[in-house]
Amino acid sequence: MDKDYNALYQRSIVDPERFWAEQARHVHWDRLWERVLDDSDAPFYRWFAGGQLNTCYNALDRHVAGGRADQDALIWDSPVTGQKRRYTYRELRDTVARLAGAIRAQGVKAGDRVVIYMPMVPEAAMAMLACARIGAIHSVVFGGFAAPELAKRIDDAEPSLVISASCGIEPSGVVDYKGLLDHALEIAEHSVGGCIILQRATQPCALVSGRDLDWEQAILSAEPADCVPVDANHPLYILYTSGTTGRPKGIVRDHGGHAVALQWTMRGIYGVQPGEVMFTASDVGWVVGHSYIVYAPLLNGSTTVMLEGKPVGTPDAGVFWRIVEEYGVRALFTAPTALRAIKKEDPDGKAIAAHDISTLRAFFLAGERSDPDSVRWAERYLERPVLDHWWQTETGWAIAGYPFGVEELAVKIGAAGRPMPGYDVQALDEGGEAMPAGELGNIVIRLPMPPGTLLTLWGNRERHHDGYLARYPGYYLTGDSGIVDADGYVHIMSRIDDVINVAGHRLSTGQMEEVLSDHPDVVEAAVFGARDATKGQIPIGLVVPGNSFTGDEASLVAELIQRMRDELGPVAAFRHCAVVRRLPKTRSGKTLRGTMRSIANGETWTMPATIDDPAILDEITEDIARLRGA
């Protein structure tokens, strides 16, 4: 591994074909590629054209053959059920092979789609790997989706088979997965041939005769399936982005580029070696779970930890640190939302001090903007590098970050780090001209993007082009606004739609949120723009205080308004701010700024399918109405 970030990055930009060909040698190929980069259909580029491989073979079989058969591959820890399980590479391979045989016995072949609708159980990862083993295309639907949203994804992916479970277990109670699936299949236009159902002891379910198969029985009667080599650009999975309305937007990932890129990231970004343990606290329904709970650790020959629980409440704010201690975790990756929840419950870091986290080398954050106050809190109590990084469902791995396994770059709190190999990141103005260093612009990536990024949108190449490639020819539009500073660090401030224009001044809501979150009594904040007859737009701020806050809310608001004036000046016109119990979010932890903006503007809006607590929007609507009337 190259230990000079600048040299590594420059090689990836100047000669990307040679760079990625070198990385591809760490992956097993059944047939080597004919072209490293196929630009014959630009701007739709393809990597490793003509090559053949199998992702499941690279994730399991080659490690069994290579001496890791008895090493832990997957550790499942479920504080909500009181269960723990370990699977060696041999055990996981054998179970996946039998499941793949059961799927194949249902008539599923390479190229067919399989929808996976499951809670955070090891069988979810097995189902993904089993599909990859026979060349089927899996589409994991987050278990928190209700039946209508599941039905939309079934209609879009048109699966031959659905794999699900009888129930999920949440701190708030049991979720009836089978009931939701049955309803979804009733209202979906696409007819699914069959279902494989995992029965969980907490709430078994009735099976539909002629359609549903019991998981255990299906595996027992199946012949193990061998890995099927597929073309490098054969789709591995479809993953629908959160918060979509109308026709779902299915990101398609390939086998070849995905395996090559993720293999590199484990050592290059996270500093995790084969045989070491990585714990990613996410959900397999999101891209982070796909990449760093399931595929990347196994491709690397590492051990992955899957948690069925929450950062707080199962049972307390120390669950992450208990897992680090118990399993010898080297790298921990979670979302800023989880960190803020832990900080709110354990402001003095007592739960961290109660556990031996000496094995932990670094703590990684991604999924939304990391507020500096929470990062500093984590640094203080973890006494480890706390490394933000930025990526998207579309890219599948980090666009910008801190390559911990290459070189320990100086950390700039508030920055997402520097561009990772293959990503030529720039900030452009509305006309496509490069912004000066340190000035806010639309963040783009010069084409071609590196391996592992989106192949296309499922069934909608035109939407792919119009949504990502048309606005700035030769570039991929990320949809985020931000700054590339003089040192090359990337600062992601907000979505492009969240940049507001106050009396002709373009202001970042992310920068405003940073100012609010720096107040010692504020745990998190959201700022969004509302229409104003005089200034065009004005910012509205909502803040959540810490559990220890006992002061006067009006006084806190006055302090925050003055703080904003001191930091950004009167140009921000920040006068509308309220203290709230919590912010409305998706189940993946993203704050619903767009919904709040629509409420503030009196626009028609629909309840987001991924919202974690619909009732909170009623409270927020009242707070916004009060502020708008002030």
C-alpha positions, -999 to +999 in steps of 0.1 A: +000+000+000+014+034-011+019+055+020+020+089+003-015+103-003-005+129-028+015+105-049-013+079-047-040+104-056-021+119-085-015+085-100-052+077-099-060+110-117-032+111-143-033+074-152-065+059-139-064+028-160-030+017-147-039+026-112-071+006-111-056-023-130-031-025-102-059-026-076-078-052-096-050-077-091-062-081-055-094-096-068-099-131-082-109-130-119-122-160-138-113-141-170-092-110-172-106-078-187-100-068-223-102-030-215-096-015-181-118+015-190-144+013-218-152+048-230-171+037-262-204+048-247-193+080-229-205+096-207-217+061-196-182+046-188-176+010-179-147-006-160-130-039-167-149-046-198-147-082-210-136-095-175-155-121-156-156-128-118-181-136-090-185-113-060-196-141-037-165-162-046-143-132-038-161-126-005-162-162+008-148-191-013-114-177-020-108-170+017-118-205+026-094-218+001-068-193+012-065-203+048-093-183+065-119-211+067-120-211+105-118-173+110-149-154+119-165-138+089-197-125+104-206-118+141-242-110+148-250-092+181-287-086+189-293-069+222-330-066+213-333-104+214-304-113+237-288-134+210-253-136+196-240-157+167-206-162+150-201-176+115-167-187+102-159-182+066-165-219+060-199-219+078-210-187+060-199-201+026-217-234+031-250-218+043-249-192+015-243-220-011-273-239+001-295-208+001-283-200-034-294-235-043-328-229-028-331-197-047-321-214-079-346-242-073-373-215-075-363-209-111-342-178-104-313-175-128-286-150-136-300-116-143-333-122-125-341-099-096-347-109-060-362-084-035-349-088+001-371-073+028-355-083+061-345-070+096-309-068+108-303-105+110-274-125+095-298-141+070-301-108+053-264-108+044-267-144+034-295-136+010-274-109-006-244-131-010-266-160-023-280-139-050-245-127-060-234-164-061-257-173-089-257-140-107-291-129-096-296-092-089-307-084-054-326-054-043-327-049-006-356-028+006-352-012+040-373-030+066-388+002+079-407+008+046-445+003+047-463-018+022-470+008-004-434+018-007-423-019-008-449-024-036-434+005-056-400-012-055-415-046-064-432-030-094-399-013-105-375-042-100-400-069-111-385-096-090-390-134-095-387-140-058-390-121-025-370-131+006-383-119+039-388-127+076-418-132+098-410-101+119-384-076+130-377-065+166-374-029+175-370-013+210-406+000+205-420-035+197-423-062+171-427-052+134-449-075+113-427-079+082-448-108+068-480-088+072-464-058+054-451-081+027-485-097+021-501-063+018-474-051-006-479-082-028-517-076-029-513-040-041-483-044-064-490-047-101-461-071-106-468-107-097-441-124-077-436-161-082-426-171-047-413-160-013-388-175+011-397-166+047-374-168+077-395-177+108-384-159+139-393-173+173-405-139+186-434-139+161-438-168+136-462-163+107-486-183+086-473-192+051-493-189+019-497-223+004-482-225-031-463-193-028-443-192+005-414-215+015-400-218+050-363-207+050-350-237+070-369-263+050-358-246+017-322-248+027-323-284+040-338-296+007-315-276-015-284-287-034-255-262-028-249-239-057-215-231-071-204-196-080-214-184-114-189-162-132-205-131-146-193-102-167-176-074-148-205-050-157-233-075-148-255-059-122-248-070-086-277-051-070-303-024-073-306-001-044-333+025-042-323+059-028-342+071+003-368+098+000-377+092-036-413+100-047-431+088-077-412+061-096-383+049-073-348+057-084-328+024-084-290+027-083-274-002-102-240-014-090-217-038-110-197-068-099-163-059-111-157-023-103-175-027-070-153-055-058-121-037-069-130-004-053-143-018-020-113-041-016-090-010-018-111+011+006-109-014+035-071-009+037-067+025+021-095+044+039-103+024+070-069+008+077-085-026+083-063-056+074-075-092+066-083-110+098-092-078+116-126-067+128-148-038+114-180-027+130-204-006+109-234+005+128-259+010+100-286-011+082-283-034+053-311-015+037-289+015+031-257+018+010-235+019+040-248-015+051-243-029+016-207-017+013-194-020+049-215-044+068-216-070+040-193-067+010-161-048+018-151-066+050-157-100+034-139-091+002-110-081+023-109-112+044-119-093+075-145-099+102-177-079+101-200-071+130-238-068+125-258-051+152-296-056+157-301-027+180-298+011+184-269+034+195-290+042+226-317+023+244-305-013+237-298-011+265-279+022+269-255+046+252-226+022+257-236-005+233-211+006+206-182+006+231-193-028+245-191-042+210-156-027+204-144-043+237-161-077+232-150-083+196-117-064+193-130-039+168-103-020+148-126+005+129-160+017+138-182+035+112-216+051+120-237+082+112-235+116+128-271+111+140-260+081+161-231+100+175-254+129+185-278+105+202-249+090+222-236+124+231-270+135+243-274+105+265-238+104+278-225+140+277-196+132+301-184+101+282-189+078+312-201+049+290-169+052+269-148+051+300-166+020+313-153-001+284-118-011+272-117+003+236-079-001+232-083-021+200-101+008+183-078+027+159-102+052+144-139+063+144-155+071+110-186+092+103-207+096+072-243+099+060-248+136+066-228+166+077-209+160+109-213+190+132-180+201+147-192+201+183-200+164+182-167+156+165-148+174+191-168+156+218-159+122+203-122+132+200-121+142+236-136+110+250-125+084+225-089+097+223-088+084+187-089+100+153-125+109+144-127+110+107-156+124+086-160+113+050-185+120+023-202+097-002-235+089-017-257+059-026-247+066-061-210+063-055-210+033-032-178+044-014-162+076-002-157+106-026-137+125+000-123+114+033-092+108+053-072+078+039-063+063+073-046+033+058-024+054+035-014+085+055-028+103+085-037+136+070-042+166+092-079+167+102-099+198+095-131+196+116-160+205+094-143+192+062-151+158+047-114+153+039-096+152+006-107+135-026-102+098-027-085+080-056-102+086-089-124+114-078-115+147-094-137+170-072-145+206-082-168+234-072-185+251-102-207+281-105-241+281-123-224+286-156-199+258-152-169+279-143-146+268-115-151+287-082-120+302-065-107+281-036-128+286-005-159+299-023-192+281-023-202+263-055-219+232-069-198+201-062-191+180-093-168+151-102-150+151-135-158+120-156-150+092-157-157+084-121-137+056-105-148+019-103-177+010-080-198+040-087-233+037-103-236+018-135-269+033-144-304+038-130-325+006-133-346+008-164-341+045-169-309+055-186-324+089-196-331+098-160-295+089-152-283+113-179-307+141-171-303+139-133-265+136-131-247+143-164-267+169-184-262+201-164-224+201-166-212+181-196-181+161-187-190+160-150-212+141-126-234+165-106-235+154-069-264+176-059-244+190-030-230+225-026-197+231-009-162+244-009-129+231-021-103+250+000-068+260-009-054+228+007-077+206-014-101+197+014-137+193+005-163+210+027-199+198+020-223+224+032-257+214+021-278+200-008-279+225-037-315+231-030-306+241+006-284+270-005-305+301+002-305+335-014-309+363+012-312+397-004-289+386-033-264+368-010-259+330-015-256+315+020-251+279+031-276+265+056-249+240+066-226+268+077-255+283+097-261+249+113-225+247+123-227+280+141-258+269+160-244+235+169-213+250+183-233+265+212-227+243+243-264+238+250-273+227+214-271+190+204-281+195+168-297+221+145-315+224+112-316+256+090-337+259+059-349+288+037-384+302+036-398+327+010-398+363+020-413+392+000-385+416+008-353+395+009-363+367-014-356+341+013-349+341+050-334+314+072-354+295+098-335+276+125-346+248+148-324+236+176-325+206+199-310+212+234-290+187+254-306+166+281-289+187+307-303+220+295-325+236+322-322+272+311-347+296+296-355+288+259-360+325+250-326+334+264-310+305+244-327+317+212-315+353+218-279+340+223-281+320+191-293+349+170-265+370+184-240+343+178-251+340+141-248+378+137-213+377+153-201+348+131-218+355+097-228+391+100-262+408+096-263+396+060-276+363+072-308+380+084-311+352+111-340+362+134-363+332+133-352+304+156-370+279+179-361+252+204-377+219+196-378+184+212-363+167+182-359+171+144-379+151+118-356+125+102-355+096+079-348+062+095-313+065+081-308+096+101-311+124+075-329+155+086-359+163+065-350+199+055-369+197+023-401+188+040-397+215+066-390+240+038-422+231+021-441+235+053-426+269+059-435+280+023-471+267+026-465+242-002-482+209-006-461+181+008-465+144+013-454+124+044-419+110+035-420+072+033-388+069+053-397+092+082-389+077+116-417+095+136-446+111+116-460+127+148-430+149+151-440+168+120-472+180+137-451+197+164-426+211+139-455+225+118-467+244+148-432+257+156-427+269+120-462+286+119-454+304+151-420+316+137-435+327+104-461+347+122-435+364+145 
